[in-house]
């Protein structure tokens, strides 16, 4: 009996907040608040609140809620992993096939880019062995300084 009263009071307060929000010309937010406010009232009217009041002391019911929570966590985590990977396996294969079709349609005679190890001729050539420096290894610096009058 008290649960129904509390839910009805919460619904009335929520509808009041929605009315104030609509008065401020924020109709989208007002509709959202009204939707949330009507949920407890709907639960009271369908009898869910009575059912919850009867099952609150039941350990089997709480174990069932725990199992439902674990199931929800499994669904949510697998969906998060699918999003990270780019969708389900079927969606990824369809996307790969579509990408291949687009690639073939754009340039059907073009060759695929090489994905192997690139070779650089300059990087593979050994550096020439430098001759031992003489005492005038600062000659280029001296030339620069003389050029600037220092």
N, CA, C and O atoms as a GROMACS GRO file, in nm:
protein
  600
    1UNK      N    1   0.080  -0.119   0.000
    1UNK     CA    2   0.000   0.000   0.000
    1UNK      C    3   0.085   0.126   0.000
    1UNK      O    4   0.055   0.223  -0.070
    2UNK      N    5   0.192   0.124   0.078
    2UNK     CA    6   0.277   0.243   0.083
    2UNK      C    7   0.360   0.256  -0.044
    2UNK      O    8   0.391   0.367  -0.088
    3UNK      N    9   0.396   0.142  -0.105
    3UNK     CA   10   0.473   0.147  -0.229
    3UNK      C   11   0.393   0.212  -0.340
    3UNK      O   12   0.447   0.289  -0.420
    4UNK      N   13   0.264   0.181  -0.347
    4UNK     CA   14   0.180   0.243  -0.449
    4UNK      C   15   0.168   0.393  -0.428
    4UNK      O   16   0.168   0.470  -0.524
    5UNK      N   17   0.159   0.433  -0.303
    5UNK     CA   18   0.148   0.576  -0.272
    5UNK      C   19   0.276   0.649  -0.309
    5UNK      O   20   0.271   0.758  -0.366
    6UNK      N   21   0.390   0.589  -0.278
    6UNK     CA   22   0.519   0.652  -0.311
    6UNK      C   23   0.536   0.662  -0.462
    6UNK      O   24   0.578   0.766  -0.513
    7UNK      N   25   0.503   0.558  -0.534
    7UNK     CA   26   0.516   0.561  -0.680
    7UNK      C   27   0.424   0.665  -0.742
    7UNK      O   28   0.462   0.734  -0.836
    8UNK      N   29   0.302   0.675  -0.689
    8UNK     CA   30   0.208   0.775  -0.741
    8UNK      C   31   0.258   0.916  -0.712
    8UNK      O   32   0.244   1.005  -0.796
    9UNK      N   33   0.315   0.936  -0.594
    9UNK     CA   34   0.369   1.068  -0.560
    9UNK      C   35   0.488   1.104  -0.648
    9UNK      O   36   0.502   1.219  -0.690
   10UNK      N   37   0.573   1.007  -0.676
   10UNK     CA   38   0.688   1.031  -0.764
   10UNK      C   39   0.640   1.066  -0.904
   10UNK      O   40   0.696   1.154  -0.969
   11UNK      N   41   0.538   0.996  -0.951
   11UNK     CA   42   0.483   1.025  -1.084
   11UNK      C   43   0.424   1.165  -1.089
   11UNK      O   44   0.444   1.237  -1.187
   12UNK      N   45   0.351   1.205  -0.985
   12UNK     CA   46   0.292   1.338  -0.982
   12UNK      C   47   0.399   1.446  -0.978
   12UNK      O   48   0.388   1.547  -1.047
   13UNK      N   49   0.503   1.424  -0.899
   13UNK     CA   50   0.612   1.522  -0.893
   13UNK      C   51   0.684   1.531  -1.027
   13UNK      O   52   0.719   1.641  -1.071
   14UNK      N   53   0.706   1.418  -1.091
   14UNK     CA   54   0.772   1.419  -1.221
   14UNK      C   55   0.690   1.490  -1.326
   14UNK      O   56   0.745   1.562  -1.410
   15UNK      N   57   0.558   1.472  -1.323
   15UNK     CA   58   0.473   1.542  -1.419
   15UNK      C   59   0.473   1.692  -1.392
   15UNK      O   60   0.461   1.773  -1.484
   16UNK      N   61   0.485   1.728  -1.265
   16UNK     CA   62   0.497   1.872  -1.232
   16UNK      C   63   0.625   1.931  -1.286
   16UNK      O   64   0.625   2.042  -1.341
   17UNK      N   65   0.736   1.858  -1.272
   17UNK     CA   66   0.863   1.904  -1.328
   17UNK      C   67   0.855   1.912  -1.480
   17UNK      O   68   0.912   2.003  -1.540
   18UNK      N   69   0.785   1.819  -1.541
   18UNK     CA   70   0.769   1.823  -1.687
   18UNK      C   71   0.688   1.944  -1.730
   18UNK      O   72   0.717   2.006  -1.832
   19UNK      N   73   0.586   1.978  -1.651
   19UNK     CA   74   0.504   2.096  -1.684
   19UNK      C   75   0.588   2.223  -1.674
   19UNK      O   76   0.577   2.311  -1.759
   20UNK      N   77   0.669   2.233  -1.572
   20UNK     CA   78   0.756   2.352  -1.556
   20UNK      C   79   0.856   2.358  -1.671
   20UNK      O   80   0.882   2.466  -1.724
   21UNK      N   81   0.911   2.245  -1.709
   21UNK     CA   82   1.006   2.241  -1.819
   21UNK      C   83   0.940   2.281  -1.950
   21UNK      O   84   1.000   2.351  -2.031
   22UNK      N   85   0.818   2.237  -1.971
   22UNK     CA   86   0.745   2.275  -2.093
   22UNK      C   87   0.713   2.424  -2.091
   22UNK      O   88   0.714   2.488  -2.196
   23UNK      N   89   0.684   2.479  -1.973
   23UNK     CA   90   0.656   2.622  -1.962
   23UNK      C   91   0.778   2.704  -2.003
   23UNK      O   92   0.764   2.815  -2.054
   24UNK      N   93   0.896   2.650  -1.981
   24UNK     CA   94   1.020   2.718  -2.021
   24UNK      C   95   1.056   2.693  -2.167
   24UNK      O   96   1.166   2.725  -2.211
   25UNK      N   97   0.963   2.635  -2.240
   25UNK     CA   98   0.975   2.609  -2.384
   25UNK      C   99   1.088   2.511  -2.417
   25UNK      O  100   1.154   2.524  -2.520
   26UNK      N  101   1.108   2.416  -2.331
   26UNK     CA  102   1.202   2.307  -2.357
   26UNK      C  103   1.119   2.179  -2.370
   26UNK      O  104   1.118   2.094  -2.281
   27UNK      N  105   1.049   2.170  -2.484
   27UNK     CA  106   0.948   2.066  -2.502
   27UNK      C  107   1.008   1.926  -2.511
   27UNK      O  108   0.949   1.830  -2.461
   28UNK      N  109   1.124   1.913  -2.574
   28UNK     CA  110   1.185   1.781  -2.586
   28UNK      C  111   1.223   1.727  -2.449
   28UNK      O  112   1.197   1.611  -2.417
   29UNK      N  113   1.286   1.812  -2.367
   29UNK     CA  114   1.323   1.769  -2.232
   29UNK      C  115   1.199   1.743  -2.148
   29UNK      O  116   1.198   1.651  -2.067
   30UNK      N  117   1.093   1.822  -2.168
   30UNK     CA  118   0.969   1.803  -2.093
   30UNK      C  119   0.906   1.668  -2.127
   30UNK      O  120   0.855   1.599  -2.039
   31UNK      N  121   0.907   1.632  -2.255
   31UNK     CA  122   0.852   1.503  -2.295
   31UNK      C  123   0.932   1.389  -2.236
   31UNK      O  124   0.875   1.287  -2.195
   32UNK      N  125   1.064   1.405  -2.230
   32UNK     CA  126   1.149   1.300  -2.172
   32UNK      C  127   1.120   1.285  -2.023
   32UNK      O  128   1.110   1.173  -1.973
   33UNK      N  129   1.108   1.397  -1.951
   33UNK     CA  130   1.081   1.392  -1.807
   33UNK      C  131   0.943   1.330  -1.783
   33UNK      O  132   0.926   1.250  -1.691
   34UNK      N  133   0.845   1.367  -1.865
   34UNK     CA  134   0.712   1.309  -1.850
   34UNK      C  135   0.714   1.158  -1.872
   34UNK      O  136   0.646   1.084  -1.801
   35UNK      N  137   0.792   1.113  -1.968
   35UNK     CA  138   0.804   0.969  -1.991
   35UNK      C  139   0.861   0.896  -1.871
   35UNK      O  140   0.810   0.791  -1.831
   36UNK      N  141   0.967   0.953  -1.813
   36UNK     CA  142   1.024   0.891  -1.693
   36UNK      C  143   0.927   0.898  -1.576
   36UNK      O  144   0.923   0.806  -1.494
   37UNK      N  145   0.850   1.004  -1.567
   37UNK     CA  146   0.757   1.019  -1.456
   37UNK      C  147   0.641   0.920  -1.466
   37UNK      O  148   0.587   0.880  -1.363
   38UNK      N  149   0.603   0.881  -1.584
   38UNK     CA  150   0.490   0.790  -1.600
   38UNK      C  151   0.527   0.644  -1.575
   38UNK      O  152   0.438   0.560  -1.560
   39UNK      N  153   0.656   0.612  -1.571
   39UNK     CA  154   0.699   0.473  -1.549
   39UNK      C  155   0.652   0.421  -1.413
   39UNK      O  156   0.593   0.312  -1.409
   40UNK      N  157   0.675   0.491  -1.300
   40UNK     CA  158   0.627   0.436  -1.172
   40UNK      C  159   0.474   0.422  -1.168
   40UNK      O  160   0.423   0.326  -1.111
   41UNK      N  161   0.402   0.516  -1.229
   41UNK     CA  162   0.257   0.507  -1.232
   41UNK      C  163   0.212   0.384  -1.311
   41UNK      O  164   0.119   0.315  -1.270
   42UNK      N  165   0.277   0.358  -1.421
   42UNK     CA  166   0.246   0.240  -1.500
   42UNK      C  167   0.276   0.112  -1.424
   42UNK      O  168   0.202   0.014  -1.436
   43UNK      N  169   0.385   0.111  -1.348
   43UNK     CA  170   0.418  -0.007  -1.268
   43UNK      C  171   0.312  -0.034  -1.161
   43UNK      O  172   0.278  -0.149  -1.134
   44UNK      N  173   0.261   0.074  -1.101
   44UNK     CA  174   0.156   0.057  -1.001
   44UNK      C  175   0.030   0.004  -1.067
   44UNK      O  176  -0.035  -0.086  -1.013
   45UNK      N  177  -0.007   0.059  -1.181
   45UNK     CA  178  -0.132   0.021  -1.246
   45UNK      C  179  -0.129  -0.123  -1.299
   45UNK      O  180  -0.233  -0.189  -1.303
   46UNK      N  181  -0.012  -0.171  -1.339
   46UNK     CA  182  -0.004  -0.309  -1.392
   46UNK      C  183   0.009  -0.413  -1.281
   46UNK      O  184  -0.002  -0.532  -1.308
   47UNK      N  185   0.034  -0.371  -1.160
   47UNK     CA  186   0.045  -0.465  -1.049
   47UNK      C  187   0.187  -0.512  -1.024
   47UNK      O  188   0.208  -0.600  -0.941
   48UNK      N  189   0.283  -0.456  -1.092
   48UNK     CA  190   0.423  -0.497  -1.074
   48UNK      C  191   0.470  -0.461  -0.933
   48UNK      O  192   0.548  -0.534  -0.873
   49UNK      N  193   0.422  -0.350  -0.880
   49UNK     CA  194   0.464  -0.308  -0.746
   49UNK      C  195   0.414  -0.407  -0.642
   49UNK      O  196   0.488  -0.440  -0.548
   50UNK      N  197   0.290  -0.455  -0.656
   50UNK     CA  198   0.239  -0.557  -0.564
   50UNK      C  199   0.322  -0.684  -0.573
   50UNK      O  200   0.355  -0.746  -0.472
   51UNK      N  201   0.355  -0.722  -0.695
   51UNK     CA  202   0.434  -0.843  -0.714
   51UNK      C  203   0.571  -0.828  -0.650
   51UNK      O  204   0.621  -0.920  -0.585
   52UNK      N  205   0.632  -0.709  -0.668
   52UNK     CA  206   0.764  -0.686  -0.608
   52UNK      C  207   0.754  -0.687  -0.455
   52UNK      O  208   0.844  -0.737  -0.388
   53UNK      N  209   0.647  -0.632  -0.402
   53UNK     CA  210   0.630  -0.632  -0.256
   53UNK      C  211   0.616  -0.774  -0.203
   53UNK      O  212   0.661  -0.804  -0.092
   54UNK      N  213   0.553  -0.861  -0.281
   54UNK     CA  214   0.537  -1.000  -0.238
   54UNK      C  215   0.666  -1.080  -0.252
   54UNK      O  216   0.690  -1.173  -0.175
   55UNK      N  217   0.749  -1.048  -0.350
   55UNK     CA  218   0.870  -1.126  -0.374
   55UNK      C  219   0.993  -1.068  -0.305
   55UNK      O  220   1.099  -1.129  -0.311
   56UNK      N  221   0.981  -0.954  -0.239
   56UNK     CA  222   1.098  -0.892  -0.176
   56UNK      C  223   1.162  -0.982  -0.071
   56UNK      O  224   1.285  -0.988  -0.066
   57UNK      N  225   1.086  -1.052   0.013
   57UNK     CA  226   1.153  -1.136   0.113
   57UNK      C  227   1.195  -1.273   0.060
   57UNK      O  228   1.250  -1.353   0.135
   58UNK      N  229   1.172  -1.302  -0.066
   58UNK     CA  230   1.201  -1.434  -0.120
   58UNK      C  231   1.346  -1.443  -0.170
   58UNK      O  232   1.383  -1.368  -0.261
   59UNK      N  233   1.428  -1.533  -0.113
   59UNK     CA  234   1.566  -1.546  -0.160
   59UNK      C  235   1.575  -1.602  -0.302
   59UNK      O  236   1.668  -1.570  -0.375
   60UNK      N  237   1.480  -1.686  -0.340
   60UNK     CA  238   1.480  -1.740  -0.475
   60UNK      C  239   1.458  -1.629  -0.578
   60UNK      O  240   1.520  -1.629  -0.684
   61UNK      N  241   1.370  -1.536  -0.546
   61UNK     CA  242   1.345  -1.424  -0.637
   61UNK      C  243   1.471  -1.339  -0.651
   61UNK      O  244   1.504  -1.295  -0.762
   62UNK      N  245   1.541  -1.315  -0.541
   62UNK     CA  246   1.664  -1.235  -0.549
   62UNK      C  247   1.772  -1.308  -0.628
   62UNK      O  248   1.848  -1.245  -0.701
   63UNK      N  249   1.779  -1.439  -0.614
   63UNK     CA  250   1.874  -1.516  -0.694
   63UNK      C  251   1.839  -1.506  -0.842
   63UNK      O  252   1.927  -1.498  -0.927
   64UNK      N  253   1.709  -1.507  -0.872
   64UNK     CA  254   1.664  -1.491  -1.011
   64UNK      C  255   1.703  -1.354  -1.066
   64UNK      O  256   1.745  -1.342  -1.181
   65UNK      N  257   1.688  -1.250  -0.982
   65UNK     CA  258   1.730  -1.117  -1.027
   65UNK      C  259   1.881  -1.113  -1.051
   65UNK      O  260   1.928  -1.047  -1.144
   66UNK      N  261   1.956  -1.184  -0.967
   66UNK     CA  262   2.101  -1.191  -0.988
   66UNK      C  263   2.136  -1.259  -1.120
   66UNK      O  264   2.225  -1.214  -1.192
   67UNK      N  265   2.065  -1.367  -1.150
   67UNK     CA  266   2.088  -1.438  -1.277
   67UNK      C  267   2.053  -1.348  -1.395
   67UNK      O  268   2.125  -1.344  -1.494
   68UNK      N  269   1.942  -1.275  -1.383
   68UNK     CA  270   1.906  -1.180  -1.490
   68UNK      C  271   2.012  -1.071  -1.506
   68UNK      O  272   2.042  -1.030  -1.618
   69UNK      N  273   2.068  -1.026  -1.394
   69UNK     CA  274   2.173  -0.925  -1.402
   69UNK      C  275   2.298  -0.977  -1.471
   69UNK      O  276   2.360  -0.906  -1.551
   70UNK      N  277   2.336  -1.102  -1.440
   70UNK     CA  278   2.452  -1.162  -1.506
   70UNK      C  279   2.426  -1.178  -1.655
   70UNK      O  280   2.515  -1.153  -1.737
   71UNK      N  281   2.303  -1.219  -1.691
   71UNK     CA  282   2.270  -1.233  -1.832
   71UNK      C  283   2.279  -1.099  -1.903
   71UNK      O  284   2.330  -1.090  -2.014
   72UNK      N  285   2.229  -0.994  -1.839
   72UNK     CA  286   2.236  -0.860  -1.899
   72UNK      C  287   2.381  -0.817  -1.916
   72UNK      O  288   2.418  -0.761  -2.019
   73UNK      N  289   2.465  -0.843  -1.815
   73UNK     CA  290   2.607  -0.808  -1.827
   73UNK      C  291   2.673  -0.883  -1.942
   73UNK      O  292   2.756  -0.826  -2.014
   74UNK      N  293   2.638  -1.010  -1.961
   74UNK     CA  294   2.695  -1.086  -2.072
   74UNK      C  295   2.652  -1.027  -2.206
   74UNK      O  296   2.734  -1.012  -2.296
   75UNK      N  297   2.524  -0.994  -2.219
   75UNK     CA  298   2.477  -0.934  -2.344
   75UNK      C  299   2.546  -0.801  -2.370
   75UNK      O  300   2.589  -0.773  -2.482
   76UNK      N  301   2.557  -0.718  -2.266
   76UNK     CA  302   2.618  -0.585  -2.283
   76UNK      C  303   2.766  -0.596  -2.318
   76UNK      O  304   2.816  -0.522  -2.403
   77UNK      N  305   2.837  -0.688  -2.251
   77UNK     CA  306   2.980  -0.699  -2.278
   77UNK      C  307   3.008  -0.756  -2.416
   77UNK      O  308   3.100  -0.712  -2.484
   78UNK      N  309   2.927  -0.854  -2.460
   78UNK     CA  310   2.950  -0.906  -2.594
   78UNK      C  311   2.918  -0.802  -2.700
   78UNK      O  312   2.984  -0.798  -2.803
   79UNK      N  313   2.818  -0.719  -2.676
   79UNK     CA  314   2.786  -0.612  -2.772
   79UNK      C  315   2.899  -0.509  -2.776
   79UNK      O  316   2.932  -0.458  -2.883
   80UNK      N  317   2.957  -0.480  -2.661
   80UNK     CA  318   3.069  -0.386  -2.658
   80UNK      C  319   3.189  -0.441  -2.735
   80UNK      O  320   3.257  -0.368  -2.806
   81UNK      N  321   3.215  -0.570  -2.720
   81UNK     CA  322   3.326  -0.632  -2.793
   81UNK      C  323   3.297  -0.630  -2.943
   81UNK      O  324   3.388  -0.604  -3.023
   82UNK      N  325   3.172  -0.658  -2.982
   82UNK     CA  326   3.137  -0.653  -3.124
   82UNK      C  327   3.157  -0.514  -3.182
   82UNK      O  328   3.206  -0.499  -3.294
   83UNK      N  329   3.120  -0.412  -3.107
   83UNK     CA  330   3.140  -0.275  -3.154
   83UNK      C  331   3.287  -0.244  -3.171
   83UNK      O  332   3.327  -0.177  -3.266
   84UNK      N  333   3.368  -0.293  -3.080
   84UNK     CA  334   3.512  -0.267  -3.087
   84UNK      C  335   3.574  -0.336  -3.207
   84UNK      O  336   3.665  -0.282  -3.270
   85UNK      N  337   3.526  -0.455  -3.238
   85UNK     CA  338   3.579  -0.530  -3.352
   85UNK      C  339   3.522  -0.484  -3.484
   85UNK      O  340   3.575  -0.517  -3.590
   86UNK      N  341   3.414  -0.409  -3.480
   86UNK     CA  342   3.355  -0.361  -3.604
   86UNK      C  343   3.231  -0.439  -3.644
   86UNK      O  344   3.201  -0.450  -3.762
   87UNK      N  345   3.159  -0.495  -3.548
   87UNK     CA  346   3.036  -0.567  -3.579
   87UNK      C  347   3.053  -0.717  -3.564
   87UNK      O  348   3.160  -0.765  -3.526
   88UNK      N  349   2.946  -0.790  -3.595
   88UNK     CA  350   2.952  -0.935  -3.588
   88UNK      C  351   3.037  -0.988  -3.704
   88UNK      O  352   3.074  -0.914  -3.794
   89UNK      N  353   3.065  -1.116  -3.700
   89UNK     CA  354   3.147  -1.177  -3.805
   89UNK      C  355   3.078  -1.163  -3.940
   89UNK      O  356   3.142  -1.135  -4.041
   90UNK      N  357   2.947  -1.181  -3.942
   90UNK     CA  358   2.871  -1.169  -4.066
   90UNK      C  359   2.878  -1.025  -4.119
   90UNK      O  360   2.895  -1.004  -4.239
   91UNK      N  361   2.866  -0.925  -4.028
   91UNK     CA  362   2.873  -0.785  -4.070
   91UNK      C  363   3.012  -0.750  -4.122
   91UNK      O  364   3.025  -0.677  -4.220
   92UNK      N  365   3.116  -0.802  -4.057
   92UNK     CA  366   3.253  -0.774  -4.103
   92UNK      C  367   3.278  -0.834  -4.240
   92UNK      O  368   3.340  -0.770  -4.325
   93UNK      N  369   3.230  -0.959  -4.264
   93UNK     CA  370   3.248  -1.021  -4.396
   93UNK      C  371   3.174  -0.944  -4.503
   93UNK      O  372   3.224  -0.928  -4.614
   94UNK      N  373   3.054  -0.897  -4.471
   94UNK     CA  374   2.977  -0.818  -4.568
   94UNK      C  375   3.049  -0.687  -4.598
   94UNK      O  376   3.052  -0.644  -4.713
   95UNK      N  377   3.107  -0.624  -4.496
   95UNK     CA  378   3.179  -0.500  -4.517
   95UNK      C  379   3.305  -0.523  -4.601
   95UNK      O  380   3.339  -0.441  -4.686
   96UNK      N  381   3.374  -0.635  -4.576
   96UNK     CA  382   3.494  -0.666  -4.655
   96UNK      C  383   3.457  -0.692  -4.800
   96UNK      O  384   3.528  -0.648  -4.891
   97UNK      N  385   3.347  -0.763  -4.823
   97UNK     CA  386   3.303  -0.790  -4.960
   97UNK      C  387   3.264  -0.662  -5.031
   97UNK      O  388   3.293  -0.644  -5.149
   98UNK      N  389   3.198  -0.572  -4.958
   98UNK     CA  390   3.159  -0.444  -5.017
   98UNK      C  391   3.281  -0.360  -5.050
   98UNK      O  392   3.287  -0.295  -5.154
   99UNK      N  393   3.379  -0.361  -4.960
   99UNK     CA  394   3.502  -0.285  -4.986
   99UNK      C  395   3.576  -0.342  -5.106
   99UNK      O  396   3.630  -0.267  -5.188
  100UNK      N  397   3.579  -0.475  -5.117
  100UNK     CA  398   3.646  -0.536  -5.232
  100UNK      C  399   3.573  -0.502  -5.361
  100UNK      O  400   3.637  -0.478  -5.463
  101UNK      N  401   3.442  -0.499  -5.357
  101UNK     CA  402   3.365  -0.464  -5.477
  101UNK      C  403   3.390  -0.319  -5.516
  101UNK      O  404   3.402  -0.288  -5.635
  102UNK      N  405   3.397  -0.231  -5.419
  102UNK     CA  406   3.425  -0.091  -5.450
  102UNK      C  407   3.566  -0.075  -5.504
  102UNK      O  408   3.589   0.003  -5.597
  103UNK      N  409   3.660  -0.148  -5.446
  103UNK     CA  410   3.799  -0.138  -5.492
  103UNK      C  411   3.810  -0.188  -5.636
  103UNK      O  412   3.881  -0.128  -5.717
  104UNK      N  413   3.741  -0.296  -5.668
  104UNK     CA  414   3.744  -0.350  -5.804
  104UNK      C  415   3.671  -0.258  -5.900
  104UNK      O  416   3.711  -0.244  -6.016
  105UNK      N  417   3.566  -0.195  -5.854
  105UNK     CA  418   3.488  -0.108  -5.943
  105UNK      C  419   3.564   0.020  -5.976
  105UNK      O  420   3.550   0.073  -6.086
  106UNK      N  421   3.643   0.068  -5.883
  106UNK     CA  422   3.716   0.193  -5.906
  106UNK      C  423   3.830   0.173  -6.003
  106UNK      O  424   3.845   0.250  -6.098
  107UNK      N  425   3.910   0.072  -5.981
  107UNK     CA  426   4.025   0.047  -6.068
  107UNK      C  427   4.041  -0.104  -6.086
  107UNK      O  428   4.122  -0.165  -6.017
  108UNK      N  429   3.966  -0.164  -6.177
  108UNK     CA  430   3.973  -0.309  -6.190
  108UNK      C  431   4.106  -0.360  -6.242
  108UNK      O  432   4.142  -0.475  -6.215
  109UNK      N  433   4.181  -0.279  -6.316
  109UNK     CA  434   4.308  -0.326  -6.370
  109UNK      C  435   4.428  -0.286  -6.286
  109UNK      O  436   4.540  -0.324  -6.317
  110UNK      N  437   4.405  -0.210  -6.181
  110UNK     CA  438   4.516  -0.165  -6.097
  110UNK      C  439   4.565  -0.282  -6.012
  110UNK      O  440   4.486  -0.367  -5.971
  111UNK      N  441   4.694  -0.284  -5.987
  111UNK     CA  442   4.748  -0.391  -5.904
  111UNK      C  443   4.736  -0.351  -5.758
  111UNK      O  444   4.730  -0.233  -5.725
  112UNK      N  445   4.732  -0.450  -5.672
  112UNK     CA  446   4.721  -0.426  -5.529
  112UNK      C  447   4.855  -0.372  -5.478
  112UNK      O  448   4.960  -0.410  -5.530
  113UNK      N  449   4.851  -0.285  -5.380
  113UNK     CA  450   4.978  -0.232  -5.328
  113UNK      C  451   5.056  -0.341  -5.256
  113UNK      O  452   4.999  -0.432  -5.196
  114UNK      N  453   5.186  -0.330  -5.264
  114UNK     CA  454   5.272  -0.427  -5.200
  114UNK      C  455   5.272  -0.404  -5.051
  114UNK      O  456   5.288  -0.290  -5.005
  115UNK      N  457   5.255  -0.510  -4.975
  115UNK     CA  458   5.256  -0.499  -4.831
  115UNK      C  459   5.383  -0.558  -4.771
  115UNK      O  460   5.396  -0.568  -4.649
  116UNK      N  461   5.475  -0.597  -4.856
  116UNK     CA  462   5.597  -0.659  -4.807
  116UNK      C  463   5.697  -0.556  -4.756
  116UNK      O  464   5.670  -0.436  -4.755
  117UNK      N  465   5.810  -0.606  -4.713
  117UNK     CA  466   5.916  -0.520  -4.662
  117UNK      C  467   5.973  -0.438  -4.776
  117UNK      O  468   6.019  -0.493  -4.876
  118UNK      N  469   5.971  -0.309  -4.762
  118UNK     CA  470   6.025  -0.221  -4.865
  118UNK      C  471   6.177  -0.223  -4.865
  118UNK      O  472   6.239  -0.244  -4.761
  119UNK      N  473   6.236  -0.200  -4.979
  119UNK     CA  474   6.382  -0.195  -4.987
  119UNK      C  475   6.422  -0.055  -5.023
  119UNK      O  476   6.365   0.008  -5.112
  120UNK      N  477   6.519  -0.008  -4.955
  120UNK     CA  478   6.572   0.125  -4.983
  120UNK      C  479   6.719   0.107  -5.020
  120UNK      O  480   6.799   0.051  -4.944
  121UNK      N  481   6.752   0.156  -5.136
  121UNK     CA  482   6.889   0.138  -5.180
  121UNK      C  483   6.985   0.224  -5.098
  121UNK      O  484   7.098   0.183  -5.072
  122UNK      N  485   6.940   0.340  -5.057
  122UNK     CA  486   7.029   0.427  -4.980
  122UNK      C  487   7.051   0.372  -4.840
  122UNK      O  488   7.159   0.388  -4.784
  123UNK      N  489   6.951   0.308  -4.784
  123UNK     CA  490   6.964   0.256  -4.649
  123UNK      C  491   7.051   0.131  -4.647
  123UNK      O  492   7.116   0.104  -4.546
  124UNK      N  493   7.052   0.055  -4.754
  124UNK     CA  494   7.128  -0.069  -4.756
  124UNK      C  495   7.274  -0.047  -4.792
  124UNK      O  496   7.360  -0.130  -4.760
  125UNK      N  497   7.302   0.065  -4.859
  125UNK     CA  498   7.442   0.089  -4.896
  125UNK      C  499   7.523   0.122  -4.772
  125UNK      O  500   7.482   0.204  -4.690
  126UNK      N  501   7.637   0.059  -4.758
  126UNK     CA  502   7.720   0.094  -4.643
  126UNK      C  503   7.781   0.233  -4.663
  126UNK      O  504   7.813   0.273  -4.775
  127UNK      N  505   7.795   0.302  -4.554
  127UNK     CA  506   7.855   0.436  -4.560
  127UNK      C  507   8.001   0.422  -4.598
  127UNK      O  508   8.070   0.332  -4.551
  128UNK      N  509   8.049   0.512  -4.683
  128UNK     CA  510   8.190   0.503  -4.719
  128UNK      C  511   8.278   0.526  -4.597
  128UNK      O  512   8.250   0.609  -4.511
  129UNK      N  513   8.384   0.449  -4.594
  129UNK     CA  514   8.477   0.462  -4.481
  129UNK      C  515   8.544   0.597  -4.490
  129UNK      O  516   8.605   0.631  -4.592
  130UNK      N  517   8.534   0.673  -4.386
  130UNK     CA  518   8.595   0.807  -4.388
  130UNK      C  519   8.743   0.798  -4.354
  130UNK      O  520   8.788   0.722  -4.269
  131UNK      N  521   8.813   0.880  -4.424
  131UNK     CA  522   8.958   0.883  -4.402
  131UNK      C  523   8.985   0.950  -4.268
  131UNK      O  524   8.905   1.031  -4.222
  132UNK      N  525   9.095   0.917  -4.208
  132UNK     CA  526   9.126   0.980  -4.080
  132UNK      C  527   9.140   1.132  -4.098
  132UNK      O  528   9.205   1.179  -4.191
  133UNK      N  529   9.077   1.204  -4.010
  133UNK     CA  530   9.076   1.350  -4.018
  133UNK      C  531   9.211   1.407  -3.979
  133UNK      O  532   9.280   1.356  -3.890
  134UNK      N  533   9.245   1.510  -4.047
  134UNK     CA  534   9.370   1.577  -4.011
  134UNK      C  535   9.339   1.686  -3.909
  134UNK      O  536   9.227   1.696  -3.859
  135UNK      N  537   9.439   1.766  -3.879
  135UNK     CA  538   9.423   1.870  -3.778
  135UNK      C  539   9.334   1.983  -3.826
  135UNK      O  540   9.281   2.058  -3.744
  136UNK      N  541   9.315   1.996  -3.957
  136UNK     CA  542   9.234   2.107  -4.007
  136UNK      C  543   9.090   2.063  -4.030
  136UNK      O  544   9.030   2.097  -4.132
  137UNK      N  545   9.033   1.986  -3.936
  137UNK     CA  546   8.895   1.944  -3.951
  137UNK      C  547   8.797   2.058  -3.920
  137UNK      O  548   8.677   2.045  -3.946
  138UNK      N  549   8.847   2.166  -3.865
  138UNK     CA  550   8.762   2.282  -3.840
  138UNK      C  551   8.774   2.385  -3.951
  138UNK      O  552   8.734   2.500  -3.933
  139UNK      N  553   8.829   2.346  -4.064
  139UNK     CA  554   8.850   2.443  -4.171
  139UNK      C  555   8.719   2.494  -4.229
  139UNK      O  556   8.710   2.612  -4.265
  140UNK      N  557   8.618   2.408  -4.238
  140UNK     CA  558   8.490   2.456  -4.290
  140UNK      C  559   8.424   2.556  -4.195
  140UNK      O  560   8.360   2.650  -4.239
  141UNK      N  561   8.441   2.534  -4.065
  141UNK     CA  562   8.386   2.629  -3.968
  141UNK      C  563   8.462   2.761  -3.976
  141UNK      O  564   8.401   2.868  -3.968
  142UNK      N  565   8.592   2.754  -3.991
  142UNK     CA  566   8.673   2.876  -4.003
  142UNK      C  567   8.634   2.954  -4.128
  142UNK      O  568   8.628   3.077  -4.125
  143UNK      N  569   8.606   2.882  -4.238
  143UNK     CA  570   8.566   2.949  -4.361
  143UNK      C  571   8.433   3.023  -4.343
  143UNK      O  572   8.415   3.134  -4.395
  144UNK      N  573   8.343   2.964  -4.272
  144UNK     CA  574   8.214   3.028  -4.247
  144UNK      C  575   8.232   3.152  -4.161
  144UNK      O  576   8.174   3.257  -4.187
  145UNK      N  577   8.315   3.139  -4.058
  145UNK     CA  578   8.340   3.254  -3.970
  145UNK      C  579   8.409   3.367  -4.044
  145UNK      O  580   8.375   3.484  -4.022
  146UNK      N  581   8.504   3.337  -4.132
  146UNK     CA  582   8.571   3.440  -4.210
  146UNK      C  583   8.476   3.506  -4.307
  146UNK      O  584   8.484   3.626  -4.331
  147UNK      N  585   8.385   3.427  -4.363
  147UNK     CA  586   8.288   3.481  -4.456
  147UNK      C  587   8.200   3.587  -4.389
  147UNK      O  588   8.162   3.686  -4.452
  148UNK      N  589   8.168   3.566  -4.264
  148UNK     CA  590   8.084   3.662  -4.190
  148UNK      C  591   8.166   3.766  -4.118
  148UNK      O  592   8.109   3.850  -4.048
  149UNK      N  593   8.294   3.765  -4.133
  149UNK     CA  594   8.379   3.867  -4.075
  149UNK      C  595   8.405   3.850  -3.927
  149UNK      O  596   8.429   3.947  -3.855
  150UNK      N  597   8.400   3.729  -3.883
  150UNK     CA  598   8.424   3.707  -3.740
  150UNK      C  599   8.563   3.651  -3.719
  150UNK      O  600   8.602   3.625  -3.605
   0.00000   0.00000   0.00000
